[in-house]
Amino acid sequence: MEARVVELEVKTAFQDDLLETLNEIVTRQEQQIDLLQKQFKALYQQMQSQGQGGGNDGNPRHEIPPHY
């Protein structure tokens, strides 16, 4: 009986450690997702501003080569 209690305590300790580790991973992933969303939004806004004020439609064929 004593061995079973010890085994359950060990399993509980491992599960607590695993839960804490997974929680840290989820927190880091949430921060990474937030950063990626901000970067995506900035790139999207940059593309929108280039499309409206740049004078071309974003097609490389319509751009003047640098040697002209």
Protein Blocks (a to p, Z undefined) as FASTA:
>chain_A
ZZmmmmmmmmmmmmmmmmmmmmmmmmmmmmmmmmmmmmmmmmmmmmmmmmmmnopahiak
lpccfkZZ
